[in-house]
């Protein structure tokens, strides 16, 4: 049920250049004539799916020296959104990554109504959205929770079941009274910062970063078992079952992608970077150096986390004889569109290594054969390839354990640095 009313379409096409939510019975000039005060502070937003399920969005609006900013809050994360525009009685919040945004009407100082808009390359999806201001920290879910019957802290073996696939995962949670934080680990990465609560025998968790719009609802059947549903974006839904298991583990991340022929361990590719310069592994810049290939996409939240780690790491370590190259697989084959989508990563994280759009979409079933035919398959994003000073592939790691995974992130950094140090010492 998108809010489609004529005046907003006219305004949105003229000012922004794309269609957004439209609101009821307002003259085309209303947004210029009417200005509505918007409260600063904590807000609880709700993305409302067509099936009636909701995805909470917790954020903080601040105004300073005439500039409005938003911080999206996920557990310990505060994701800065600085492309925010107030126009009369409307607010436009453009997420820094993932080609997504909010367009909403300021109903009054405490209420927003509009749409969350997500672009998927060849089409966009609009989902109704509303938000309410809270003068005190409201938490992600309702405050009038029933006392928790269970404490779910610990490690869980989790199985997500969808109409087309099944995903093996490990859930790790910390519960303090009713409040819960944690994440799900999978072979292709983690579900980032999850937070929520236990209300009686019901667990609710969610996260939103522009790319991930996730909500998890489950019944805690005992101290050892949970069953529930996972809601993602506009329509995706999976059932899931979790069993308490302190020994739950995922496959080794270095075992998922391999060279087709270990005797042919050299990669060959040439693509333009975001400045238009052709970059190839055979360039003198990369000779006799350890080279790390980052396989990424601007649509991928785990790739955002990896880029946030790799960009400063490269600045600190490039003088040691190490280079980085990013190979990007977007939802478009257009170089210009890929550049537009990738530039925010470069700007926000001060990326100084080359990012190369491959011109092959992430959904292309032949993406590996077309770009890196020497390996068997790009299983997940991100994937990281380690090349020694002789130009030979030595390790391929699938996925990334980001900062939302706590100790796993620390362990990842330790292993990453240990592997690079070993290759540099050869």
C-alpha positions as a Markdown table, in Angstrom:
| # | Residue | x | y | z |
|---|---|---|---|---|
| 1 | Unk | 0.0 | 0.0 | 0.0 |
| 2 | Unk | 2.3 | 2.8 | -1.2 |
| 3 | Unk | 1.1 | 6.4 | -0.5 |
| 4 | Unk | 0.7 | 7.6 | -4.1 |
| 5 | Unk | -0.7 | 11.1 | -4.5 |
| 6 | Unk | -0.1 | 13.5 | -7.4 |
| 7 | Unk | 1.6 | 16.5 | -5.9 |
| 8 | Unk | 4.5 | 14.6 | -4.5 |
| 9 | Unk | 5.4 | 12.9 | -7.8 |
| 10 | Unk | 5.6 | 16.3 | -9.5 |
| 11 | Unk | 7.9 | 17.6 | -6.7 |
| 12 | Unk | 10.0 | 14.5 | -6.4 |
| 13 | Unk | 10.7 | 14.2 | -10.2 |
| 14 | Unk | 11.6 | 17.9 | -10.4 |
| 15 | Unk | 13.9 | 18.1 | -7.3 |
| 16 | Unk | 15.3 | 14.6 | -7.0 |
| 17 | Unk | 14.8 | 13.0 | -10.4 |
| 18 | Unk | 13.0 | 9.9 | -9.3 |
| 19 | Unk | 9.6 | 8.8 | -8.2 |
| 20 | Unk | 8.9 | 8.6 | -4.5 |
| 21 | Unk | 5.9 | 8.5 | -2.2 |
| 22 | Unk | 2.9 | 10.7 | -2.9 |
| 23 | Unk | 0.6 | 12.1 | -0.3 |
| 24 | Unk | -3.1 | 12.9 | -0.1 |
| 25 | Unk | -4.8 | 16.1 | -1.3 |
| 26 | Unk | -1.8 | 18.5 | -1.2 |
| 27 | Unk | -1.3 | 21.2 | -3.8 |
| 28 | Unk | 1.9 | 21.0 | -5.9 |
| 29 | Unk | 3.3 | 24.0 | -4.1 |
| 30 | Unk | 2.5 | 22.8 | -0.5 |
| 31 | Unk | 6.0 | 21.6 | 0.3 |
| 32 | Unk | 7.4 | 25.1 | -0.5 |
| 33 | Unk | 4.7 | 27.0 | 1.4 |
| 34 | Unk | 4.6 | 24.9 | 4.6 |
| 35 | Unk | 7.5 | 24.1 | 6.9 |
| 36 | Unk | 7.0 | 21.7 | 9.7 |
| 37 | Unk | 9.3 | 21.5 | 12.7 |
| 38 | Unk | 11.0 | 18.1 | 13.2 |
| 39 | Unk | 12.1 | 17.0 | 16.6 |
| 40 | Unk | 15.7 | 16.1 | 17.2 |
| 41 | Unk | 16.4 | 12.9 | 19.1 |
| 42 | Unk | 15.6 | 9.2 | 19.0 |
| 43 | Unk | 13.0 | 7.8 | 16.6 |
| 44 | Unk | 11.5 | 4.4 | 16.1 |
| 45 | Unk | 10.7 | 3.7 | 12.4 |
| 46 | Unk | 8.7 | 0.8 | 11.0 |
| 47 | Unk | 9.0 | -0.7 | 7.5 |
| 48 | Unk | 5.6 | -2.2 | 6.9 |
| 49 | Unk | 5.6 | -5.3 | 4.6 |
| 50 | Unk | 2.6 | -6.3 | 2.5 |
| 51 | Unk | 2.2 | -9.4 | 4.6 |
| 52 | Unk | 1.7 | -7.2 | 7.7 |
| 53 | Unk | 5.1 | -8.1 | 9.3 |
| 54 | Unk | 7.3 | -5.1 | 10.3 |
| 55 | Unk | 11.0 | -4.3 | 10.3 |
| 56 | Unk | 12.0 | -1.8 | 13.0 |
| 57 | Unk | 14.4 | 1.0 | 12.2 |
| 58 | Unk | 16.0 | 2.8 | 15.2 |
| 59 | Unk | 17.6 | 6.2 | 14.4 |
| 60 | Unk | 18.7 | 9.5 | 15.9 |
| 61 | Unk | 18.0 | 12.8 | 14.1 |
| 62 | Unk | 20.2 | 15.8 | 14.9 |
| 63 | Unk | 20.3 | 19.3 | 13.5 |
| 64 | Unk | 23.4 | 21.4 | 13.9 |
| 65 | Unk | 24.3 | 24.7 | 12.2 |
| 66 | Unk | 21.5 | 24.3 | 9.7 |
| 67 | Unk | 22.5 | 20.7 | 8.7 |
| 68 | Unk | 20.4 | 17.7 | 9.5 |
| 69 | Unk | 22.1 | 14.3 | 10.0 |
| 70 | Unk | 20.7 | 10.9 | 10.9 |
| 71 | Unk | 22.5 | 8.0 | 12.8 |
| 72 | Unk | 20.9 | 4.6 | 12.2 |
| 73 | Unk | 21.5 | 2.6 | 15.3 |
| 74 | Unk | 22.1 | -1.2 | 15.3 |
| 75 | Unk | 23.4 | -2.4 | 18.6 |
| 76 | Unk | 26.7 | -0.8 | 19.2 |
| 77 | Unk | 26.8 | 0.6 | 15.6 |
| 78 | Unk | 25.8 | 4.2 | 14.8 |
| 79 | Unk | 25.8 | 4.5 | 11.0 |
| 80 | Unk | 26.1 | 8.1 | 9.9 |
| 81 | Unk | 23.7 | 9.3 | 7.2 |
| 82 | Unk | 24.7 | 12.8 | 6.1 |
| 83 | Unk | 22.7 | 13.1 | 2.9 |
| 84 | Unk | 19.5 | 14.3 | 4.5 |
| 85 | Unk | 17.3 | 17.1 | 3.1 |
| 86 | Unk | 14.4 | 18.8 | 4.7 |
| 87 | Unk | 12.1 | 20.5 | 2.2 |
| 88 | Unk | 8.9 | 22.1 | 3.6 |
| 89 | Unk | 6.9 | 19.3 | 5.1 |
| 90 | Unk | 9.0 | 16.5 | 3.7 |
| 91 | Unk | 12.3 | 14.8 | 4.6 |
| 92 | Unk | 14.5 | 12.8 | 2.2 |
| 93 | Unk | 17.1 | 10.5 | 3.8 |
| 94 | Unk | 19.5 | 9.0 | 1.3 |
| 95 | Unk | 21.5 | 6.0 | 2.8 |
| 96 | Unk | 25.2 | 6.3 | 2.2 |
| 97 | Unk | 25.4 | 2.9 | 0.5 |
| 98 | Unk | 23.2 | 0.2 | -1.1 |
| 99 | Unk | 21.2 | 2.6 | -3.3 |
| 100 | Unk | 18.4 | 3.0 | -0.8 |
| 101 | Unk | 16.5 | 5.9 | 0.7 |
| 102 | Unk | 13.5 | 7.2 | 2.7 |
| 103 | Unk | 11.1 | 9.8 | 1.5 |
| 104 | Unk | 8.6 | 10.8 | 4.1 |
| 105 | Unk | 6.1 | 13.5 | 5.0 |
| 106 | Unk | 6.5 | 15.3 | 8.3 |
| 107 | Unk | 3.0 | 14.9 | 9.6 |
| 108 | Unk | 3.9 | 16.8 | 12.8 |
| 109 | Unk | 7.1 | 17.2 | 14.9 |
| 110 | Unk | 6.7 | 13.6 | 16.2 |
| 111 | Unk | 5.4 | 11.6 | 13.2 |
| 112 | Unk | 6.8 | 10.7 | 9.7 |
| 113 | Unk | 4.9 | 8.8 | 7.0 |
| 114 | Unk | 6.3 | 7.7 | 3.7 |
| 115 | Unk | 8.2 | 5.0 | 1.9 |
| 116 | Unk | 11.5 | 3.1 | 2.1 |
| 117 | Unk | 12.8 | 2.8 | -1.5 |
| 118 | Unk | 15.4 | 0.2 | -2.5 |
| 119 | Unk | 16.9 | 0.1 | -6.0 |
| 120 | Unk | 17.8 | -3.4 | -7.3 |
| 121 | Unk | 19.4 | -2.3 | -10.6 |
| 122 | Unk | 16.7 | -3.0 | -13.1 |
| 123 | Unk | 13.8 | -2.1 | -10.7 |
| 124 | Unk | 13.0 | -0.3 | -7.5 |
| 125 | Unk | 10.8 | -1.5 | -4.6 |
| 126 | Unk | 8.9 | 0.9 | -2.4 |
| 127 | Unk | 7.7 | -0.2 | 1.1 |
| 128 | Unk | 5.5 | 1.9 | 3.4 |
| 129 | Unk | 7.3 | 3.4 | 6.3 |
| 130 | Unk | 6.3 | 5.4 | 9.4 |
| 131 | Unk | 8.3 | 6.7 | 12.4 |
| 132 | Unk | 7.5 | 8.1 | 15.8 |
| 133 | Unk | 9.7 | 10.3 | 18.0 |
| 134 | Unk | 10.6 | 9.3 | 21.5 |
| 135 | Unk | 11.9 | 11.8 | 24.1 |
| 136 | Unk | 13.7 | 9.0 | 25.9 |
| 137 | Unk | 15.5 | 5.9 | 24.6 |
| 138 | Unk | 12.6 | 3.6 | 23.7 |
| 139 | Unk | 14.6 | 0.5 | 22.7 |
| 140 | Unk | 14.0 | -1.3 | 19.5 |
| 141 | Unk | 10.8 | -3.0 | 20.6 |
| 142 | Unk | 8.0 | -2.2 | 23.0 |
| 143 | Unk | 9.1 | -1.3 | 26.6 |
| 144 | Unk | 6.2 | -3.1 | 28.3 |
| 145 | Unk | 7.8 | -6.5 | 28.0 |
| 146 | Unk | 6.8 | -9.5 | 30.0 |
| 147 | Unk | 9.5 | -10.9 | 32.2 |
| 148 | Unk | 11.8 | -13.2 | 30.2 |
| 149 | Unk | 11.2 | -16.9 | 30.8 |
| 150 | Unk | 14.5 | -17.8 | 29.3 |
| 151 | Unk | 18.0 | -16.6 | 28.8 |
| 152 | Unk | 19.3 | -17.4 | 25.3 |
| 153 | Unk | 22.9 | -16.2 | 25.7 |
| 154 | Unk | 25.3 | -18.5 | 24.0 |
| 155 | Unk | 25.9 | -20.3 | 20.7 |
| 156 | Unk | 23.1 | -21.9 | 18.6 |
| 157 | Unk | 23.2 | -24.2 | 15.5 |
| 158 | Unk | 20.7 | -22.6 | 13.2 |
| 159 | Unk | 19.1 | -23.7 | 9.9 |
| 160 | Unk | 17.2 | -21.2 | 7.7 |
| 161 | Unk | 14.8 | -22.8 | 5.3 |
| 162 | Unk | 13.5 | -20.9 | 2.3 |
| 163 | Unk | 11.5 | -21.9 | -0.8 |
| 164 | Unk | 14.7 | -22.3 | -2.9 |
| 165 | Unk | 17.5 | -22.9 | -0.5 |
| 166 | Unk | 18.7 | -23.9 | 3.0 |
| 167 | Unk | 21.3 | -21.9 | 4.9 |
| 168 | Unk | 23.4 | -23.4 | 7.7 |
| 169 | Unk | 24.2 | -20.7 | 10.3 |
| 170 | Unk | 25.6 | -20.2 | 13.8 |
| 171 | Unk | 23.7 | -17.8 | 16.1 |
| 172 | Unk | 25.6 | -16.1 | 18.9 |
| 173 | Unk | 23.6 | -14.0 | 21.4 |
| 174 | Unk | 24.1 | -12.1 | 24.7 |
| 175 | Unk | 21.0 | -11.4 | 26.8 |
| 176 | Unk | 20.9 | -9.0 | 29.7 |
| 177 | Unk | 17.5 | -9.0 | 31.4 |
| 178 | Unk | 15.1 | -8.6 | 28.4 |
| 179 | Unk | 17.6 | -7.1 | 26.0 |
| 180 | Unk | 19.4 | -9.1 | 23.4 |
| 181 | Unk | 22.3 | -8.4 | 21.1 |
| 182 | Unk | 24.1 | -10.8 | 18.7 |
| 183 | Unk | 24.3 | -12.0 | 15.1 |
| 184 | Unk | 24.1 | -15.0 | 12.8 |
| 185 | Unk | 27.3 | -16.2 | 11.2 |
| 186 | Unk | 27.1 | -17.9 | 7.8 |
| 187 | Unk | 29.7 | -19.1 | 5.3 |
| 188 | Unk | 29.3 | -15.9 | 3.3 |
| 189 | Unk | 29.4 | -13.5 | 6.2 |
| 190 | Unk | 27.4 | -12.3 | 9.1 |
| 191 | Unk | 24.0 | -10.6 | 9.6 |
| 192 | Unk | 25.8 | -7.7 | 11.2 |
| 193 | Unk | 24.6 | -6.0 | 14.4 |
| 194 | Unk | 21.3 | -7.5 | 15.6 |
| 195 | Unk | 19.5 | -6.2 | 18.6 |
| 196 | Unk | 16.1 | -6.8 | 20.2 |
| 197 | Unk | 14.4 | -8.4 | 23.2 |
| 198 | Unk | 12.9 | -11.5 | 24.8 |
| 199 | Unk | 9.3 | -10.9 | 25.8 |
| 200 | Unk | 8.0 | -13.9 | 27.7 |
| 201 | Unk | 8.8 | -16.8 | 25.4 |
| 202 | Unk | 9.2 | -14.6 | 22.2 |
| 203 | Unk | 12.5 | -13.4 | 20.8 |
| 204 | Unk | 12.5 | -10.4 | 18.4 |
| 205 | Unk | 15.6 | -9.1 | 16.7 |
| 206 | Unk | 16.2 | -6.7 | 13.8 |
| 207 | Unk | 18.8 | -4.7 | 11.9 |
| 208 | Unk | 18.7 | -2.0 | 9.2 |
| 209 | Unk | 21.6 | -0.5 | 7.4 |
| 210 | Unk | 20.1 | 0.3 | 4.0 |
| 211 | Unk | 21.2 | -3.0 | 2.5 |
| 212 | Unk | 20.0 | -5.3 | 5.3 |
| 213 | Unk | 16.4 | -4.8 | 6.4 |
| 214 | Unk | 15.9 | -7.8 | 8.6 |
| 215 | Unk | 13.5 | -8.9 | 11.3 |
| 216 | Unk | 13.7 | -12.2 | 13.2 |
| 217 | Unk | 10.8 | -13.4 | 15.3 |
| 218 | Unk | 10.9 | -16.8 | 17.2 |
| 219 | Unk | 9.3 | -18.8 | 19.9 |
| 220 | Unk | 11.7 | -19.9 | 22.6 |
| 221 | Unk | 10.4 | -23.4 | 23.1 |
| 222 | Unk | 13.0 | -24.3 | 25.8 |
| 223 | Unk | 16.5 | -23.4 | 27.0 |
| 224 | Unk | 17.7 | -25.6 | 24.1 |
| 225 | Unk | 15.4 | -24.9 | 21.2 |
| 226 | Unk | 13.9 | -22.0 | 19.2 |
| 227 | Unk | 11.7 | -21.9 | 16.0 |
| 228 | Unk | 10.7 | -18.8 | 14.1 |
| 229 | Unk | 10.6 | -16.7 | 10.9 |
| 230 | Unk | 13.1 | -14.5 | 9.2 |
| 231 | Unk | 11.7 | -11.5 | 7.3 |
| 232 | Unk | 13.9 | -9.6 | 4.8 |
| 233 | Unk | 13.0 | -6.6 | 2.7 |
| 234 | Unk | 9.6 | -6.4 | 1.0 |
| 235 | Unk | 8.7 | -10.1 | 0.6 |
| 236 | Unk | 11.4 | -12.6 | 1.6 |
| 237 | Unk | 10.5 | -14.9 | 4.4 |
| 238 | Unk | 12.2 | -18.0 | 5.7 |
| 239 | Unk | 11.5 | -20.3 | 8.6 |
| 240 | Unk | 14.3 | -21.1 | 11.0 |
| 241 | Unk | 15.1 | -23.5 | 13.8 |
| 242 | Unk | 17.9 | -23.2 | 16.3 |
| 243 | Unk | 19.3 | -25.7 | 18.8 |
| 244 | Unk | 21.6 | -24.7 | 21.6 |
| 245 | Unk | 25.0 | -26.0 | 20.8 |
| 246 | Unk | 28.3 | -24.6 | 22.2 |
| 247 | Unk | 30.2 | -26.6 | 19.6 |
| 248 | Unk | 28.4 | -25.3 | 16.6 |
| 249 | Unk | 30.8 | -24.5 | 13.8 |
| 250 | Unk | 30.8 | -23.4 | 10.1 |
| 251 | Unk | 33.0 | -24.9 | 7.4 |
| 252 | Unk | 36.5 | -23.5 | 7.0 |
| 253 | Unk | 36.3 | -20.3 | 5.0 |
| 254 | Unk | 39.4 | -21.3 | 3.1 |
| 255 | Unk | 37.8 | -24.5 | 1.8 |
| 256 | Unk | 34.9 | -23.1 | -0.1 |
| 257 | Unk | 36.6 | -21.6 | -3.2 |
| 258 | Unk | 39.6 | -23.3 | -4.9 |
| 259 | Unk | 41.8 | -23.0 | -7.9 |
| 260 | Unk | 40.6 | -25.2 | -10.8 |
| 261 | Unk | 44.1 | -26.3 | -11.4 |
| 262 | Unk | 46.7 | -25.7 | -8.6 |
| 263 | Unk | 49.4 | -25.8 | -11.3 |
| 264 | Unk | 47.9 | -22.7 | -12.9 |
| 265 | Unk | 47.8 | -20.4 | -10.0 |
| 266 | Unk | 48.0 | -17.1 | -11.7 |
| 267 | Unk | 45.1 | -14.8 | -12.3 |
| 268 | Unk | 44.7 | -12.7 | -15.4 |
| 269 | Unk | 42.4 | -9.7 | -15.6 |
| 270 | Unk | 42.3 | -6.1 | -16.8 |
| 271 | Unk | 39.6 | -3.6 | -15.9 |
| 272 | Unk | 39.2 | 0.2 | -15.6 |
| 273 | Unk | 39.3 | 1.7 | -12.2 |
| 274 | Unk | 36.9 | 4.5 | -11.1 |
| 275 | Unk | 39.2 | 7.1 | -12.7 |
| 276 | Unk | 39.1 | 5.3 | -16.1 |
| 277 | Unk | 42.6 | 3.9 | -15.9 |
| 278 | Unk | 43.2 | 0.3 | -17.0 |
| 279 | Unk | 44.5 | -1.9 | -14.2 |
| 280 | Unk | 46.0 | -5.3 | -14.6 |
| 281 | Unk | 47.8 | -7.7 | -12.3 |
| 282 | Unk | 50.7 | -7.6 | -14.8 |
| 283 | Unk | 51.3 | -3.9 | -14.1 |
| 284 | Unk | 54.7 | -3.1 | -12.7 |
| 285 | Unk | 53.1 | -1.7 | -9.5 |
| 286 | Unk | 52.2 | -5.3 | -8.5 |
| 287 | Unk | 55.4 | -7.1 | -9.3 |
| 288 | Unk | 57.2 | -8.8 | -6.5 |
| 289 | Unk | 54.5 | -7.7 | -4.0 |
| 290 | Unk | 51.9 | -9.5 | -2.0 |
| 291 | Unk | 48.6 | -8.7 | -3.6 |
| 292 | Unk | 45.2 | -9.0 | -2.0 |
| 293 | Unk | 42.1 | -9.2 | -4.3 |
| 294 | Unk | 38.9 | -8.0 | -2.6 |
| 295 | Unk | 35.7 | -9.3 | -4.4 |
| 296 | Unk | 32.9 | -7.0 | -3.5 |
| 297 | Unk | 29.7 | -5.2 | -4.5 |
| 298 | Unk | 28.2 | -1.9 | -3.5 |
| 299 | Unk | 25.0 | -3.7 | -2.6 |
| 300 | Unk | 26.8 | -5.9 | 0.0 |
| 301 | Unk | 26.8 | -4.8 | 3.7 |
| 302 | Unk | 29.5 | -7.3 | 4.6 |
| 303 | Unk | 31.6 | -5.7 | 1.8 |
| 304 | Unk | 31.1 | -2.4 | 3.5 |
| 305 | Unk | 32.4 | -3.8 | 6.7 |
| 306 | Unk | 35.4 | -5.3 | 5.0 |
| 307 | Unk | 36.2 | -2.1 | 3.1 |
| 308 | Unk | 36.0 | -0.2 | 6.4 |
| 309 | Unk | 38.7 | -2.6 | 7.7 |
| 310 | Unk | 40.9 | -2.8 | 4.5 |
| 311 | Unk | 41.1 | 0.9 | 3.6 |
| 312 | Unk | 43.0 | 2.0 | 6.7 |
| 313 | Unk | 44.9 | -1.3 | 6.8 |
| 314 | Unk | 46.2 | -0.7 | 3.3 |
| 315 | Unk | 47.4 | 2.8 | 4.2 |
| 316 | Unk | 49.3 | 1.4 | 7.2 |
| 317 | Unk | 50.9 | -1.5 | 5.4 |
| 318 | Unk | 51.4 | -0.7 | 1.7 |
| 319 | Unk | 55.0 | 0.5 | 2.4 |
| 320 | Unk | 55.8 | -3.1 | 3.4 |
| 321 | Unk | 55.3 | -4.4 | -0.1 |
| 322 | Unk | 51.6 | -5.2 | -0.2 |
| 323 | Unk | 48.9 | -4.0 | -2.7 |
| 324 | Unk | 45.1 | -4.3 | -2.8 |
| 325 | Unk | 42.7 | -4.4 | -5.7 |
| 326 | Unk | 38.9 | -4.4 | -5.5 |
| 327 | Unk | 36.9 | -6.4 | -8.1 |
| 328 | Unk | 33.3 | -5.2 | -8.1 |
| 329 | Unk | 30.3 | -7.1 | -9.3 |
| 330 | Unk | 27.3 | -4.8 | -9.4 |
| 331 | Unk | 23.6 | -5.2 | -10.4 |
| 332 | Unk | 24.4 | -3.4 | -13.6 |
| 333 | Unk | 26.8 | -3.9 | -16.5 |
| 334 | Unk | 27.1 | -0.1 | -17.0 |
| 335 | Unk | 30.5 | 1.3 | -16.0 |
| 336 | Unk | 29.0 | 4.7 | -15.3 |
| 337 | Unk | 26.3 | 3.3 | -13.0 |
| 338 | Unk | 28.8 | 1.0 | -11.3 |
| 339 | Unk | 31.1 | 4.0 | -10.7 |
| 340 | Unk | 28.2 | 6.0 | -9.2 |
| 341 | Unk | 27.3 | 3.2 | -6.8 |
| 342 | Unk | 30.9 | 2.4 | -5.7 |
| 343 | Unk | 32.1 | 6.0 | -5.2 |
| 344 | Unk | 30.4 | 6.3 | -1.8 |
| 345 | Unk | 32.5 | 3.4 | -0.5 |
| 346 | Unk | 35.6 | 5.2 | -1.8 |
| 347 | Unk | 34.6 | 8.5 | -0.3 |
| 348 | Unk | 33.3 | 7.4 | 3.1 |
| 349 | Unk | 36.2 | 5.0 | 3.9 |
| 350 | Unk | 39.0 | 7.0 | 2.1 |
| 351 | Unk | 39.8 | 4.0 | -0.2 |
| 352 | Unk | 43.2 | 4.6 | -1.9 |
| 353 | Unk | 43.5 | 1.2 | -3.6 |
| 354 | Unk | 41.9 | 0.7 | -7.1 |
| 355 | Unk | 38.3 | -0.5 | -7.3 |
| 356 | Unk | 37.6 | -2.1 | -10.6 |
| 357 | Unk | 34.0 | -2.6 | -11.9 |
| 358 | Unk | 34.1 | -5.9 | -13.8 |
| 359 | Unk | 31.0 | -5.1 | -16.0 |
| 360 | Unk | 29.6 | -8.5 | -14.9 |
| 361 | Unk | 26.5 | -8.5 | -12.7 |
| 362 | Unk | 26.4 | -10.4 | -9.4 |
| 363 | Unk | 23.4 | -12.4 | -10.7 |
| 364 | Unk | 25.2 | -13.6 | -13.8 |
| 365 | Unk | 25.5 | -17.4 | -13.5 |
| 366 | Unk | 28.8 | -17.2 | -15.5 |
| 367 | Unk | 30.3 | -14.4 | -13.4 |
| 368 | Unk | 33.3 | -16.5 | -12.3 |
| 369 | Unk | 34.0 | -17.9 | -15.7 |
| 370 | Unk | 33.8 | -14.4 | -17.3 |
| 371 | Unk | 36.1 | -12.7 | -14.8 |
| 372 | Unk | 38.2 | -15.2 | -12.9 |
| 373 | Unk | 38.2 | -18.5 | -14.9 |
| 374 | Unk | 41.1 | -19.8 | -12.9 |
| 375 | Unk | 39.0 | -20.4 | -9.8 |
| 376 | Unk | 36.0 | -22.8 | -9.5 |
| 377 | Unk | 33.3 | -20.5 | -8.1 |
| 378 | Unk | 32.7 | -17.2 | -6.3 |
| 379 | Unk | 30.6 | -18.6 | -3.6 |
| 380 | Unk | 29.9 | -15.4 | -1.6 |
| 381 | Unk | 30.6 | -11.7 | -1.2 |
| 382 | Unk | 33.0 | -10.7 | 0.0 |
| 383 | Unk | 35.7 | -13.2 | -1.1 |
| 384 | Unk | 39.4 | -12.4 | -0.5 |
| 385 | Unk | 42.2 | -13.8 | -2.7 |
| 386 | Unk | 45.8 | -13.7 | -1.4 |
| 387 | Unk | 48.6 | -13.7 | -4.0 |
| 388 | Unk | 52.3 | -14.1 | -3.1 |
| 389 | Unk | 55.3 | -12.2 | -4.4 |
| 390 | Unk | 55.7 | -14.6 | -7.3 |
| 391 | Unk | 52.2 | -13.9 | -8.5 |
| 392 | Unk | 50.7 | -17.2 | -7.4 |
| 393 | Unk | 47.3 | -17.6 | -5.6 |
| 394 | Unk | 48.0 | -19.0 | -2.2 |
| 395 | Unk | 44.7 | -18.7 | -0.3 |
| 396 | Unk | 41.1 | -17.8 | -1.0 |
| 397 | Unk | 38.8 | -16.9 | 1.9 |
| 398 | Unk | 35.0 | -16.7 | 1.5 |
| 399 | Unk | 33.0 | -14.3 | 3.6 |
| 400 | Unk | 33.9 | -11.8 | 6.3 |
| 401 | Unk | 33.3 | -11.7 | 10.1 |
| 402 | Unk | 32.7 | -8.1 | 10.7 |
| 403 | Unk | 32.7 | -6.0 | 13.9 |
| 404 | Unk | 29.2 | -7.1 | 14.7 |
| 405 | Unk | 30.6 | -10.6 | 15.5 |
| 406 | Unk | 32.7 | -9.5 | 18.4 |
| 407 | Unk | 35.5 | -12.0 | 19.0 |
| 408 | Unk | 35.2 | -13.5 | 15.6 |
| 409 | Unk | 36.2 | -10.1 | 14.1 |
| 410 | Unk | 39.2 | -10.0 | 16.3 |
| 411 | Unk | 40.2 | -13.5 | 15.3 |
| 412 | Unk | 39.7 | -12.6 | 11.6 |
| 413 | Unk | 42.1 | -9.6 | 11.9 |
| 414 | Unk | 44.6 | -11.8 | 13.6 |
| 415 | Unk | 44.5 | -14.5 | 11.0 |
| 416 | Unk | 44.5 | -11.9 | 8.1 |
| 417 | Unk | 47.6 | -10.2 | 9.5 |
| 418 | Unk | 49.3 | -13.5 | 10.2 |
| 419 | Unk | 48.8 | -14.7 | 6.6 |
| 420 | Unk | 50.0 | -11.4 | 5.1 |
| 421 | Unk | 53.1 | -11.4 | 7.3 |
| 422 | Unk | 53.9 | -15.0 | 6.3 |
| 423 | Unk | 53.6 | -14.1 | 2.6 |
| 424 | Unk | 55.8 | -11.0 | 3.0 |
| 425 | Unk | 58.5 | -13.0 | 4.8 |
| 426 | Unk | 58.9 | -15.4 | 1.9 |
